[in-house]
Amino acid sequence: MSWTIVAAVLLATAGLLVLGALACRLWLDVRALAREVDAASRALAAAATELAGEPLRVPEAVAQAAGHQS
């Protein structure tokens, strides 16, 4: 077997491993960003409800998320 074929296969494998690692890192960052956007949108909805004069009902999960960020 020619050494150029072996080198090409090794380079392709290394490239796929790097792309896989970057994809996993991107997925983790997007998941964290989605959680923060969700918490911000819930806080915004709660503030809008409070401004509208209705009683504020904060679900337990939102209260925990707000306490966790502080």
C-alpha positions in Angstrom: 0.0 0.0 0.0 1.3 3.4 -0.9 2.2 5.8 1.9 0.3 8.6 0.3 -3.0 6.6 0.7 -2.2 6.0 4.4 -1.4 9.6 4.9 -4.6 10.8 3.2 -6.7 8.4 5.3 -5.0 9.5 8.5 -5.5 13.2 7.7 -9.1 12.6 6.8 -9.6 10.7 10.1 -8.0 13.5 12.1 -10.1 16.1 10.3 -13.3 14.2 11.1 -12.3 13.9 14.8 -11.7 17.7 14.9 -15.0 18.4 13.3 -16.7 16.1 15.7 -15.2 17.8 18.7 -16.2 21.2 17.4 -19.7 20.0 16.8 -20.0 18.7 20.4 -18.7 22.0 21.7 -21.1 24.0 19.5 -24.0 21.8 20.7 -23.1 22.5 24.4 -22.9 26.3 23.8 -26.2 26.4 21.9 -27.9 24.4 24.7 -26.5 26.8 27.3 -27.6 29.8 25.3 -31.1 28.3 24.8 -31.4 28.0 28.6 -30.4 31.6 29.1 -32.8 32.8 26.4 -35.6 30.8 28.0 -34.9 32.3 31.4 -34.8 35.8 30.0 -38.0 35.4 28.0 -39.8 34.0 31.2 -38.5 37.0 33.2 -39.7 39.4 30.5 -43.1 37.7 30.4 -43.4 38.0 34.2 -42.4 41.7 34.0 -45.1 42.3 31.4 -47.7 40.5 33.4 -46.7 42.6 36.5 -46.9 45.8 34.5 -50.4 44.8 33.2 -51.6 44.8 36.8 -52.2 41.1 37.1 -50.9 39.1 40.0 -47.5 37.6 39.3 -47.5 33.8 39.4 -43.9 32.5 39.1 -43.5 28.8 38.5 -41.1 27.0 40.8 -38.7 26.2 37.9 -38.4 29.9 37.0 -37.9 30.9 40.6 -35.1 28.3 40.9 -33.5 29.6 37.7 -33.6 33.1 38.8 -32.1 32.2 42.2 -29.4 30.1 40.4 -28.3 33.1 38.2 -28.0 35.6 41.1 
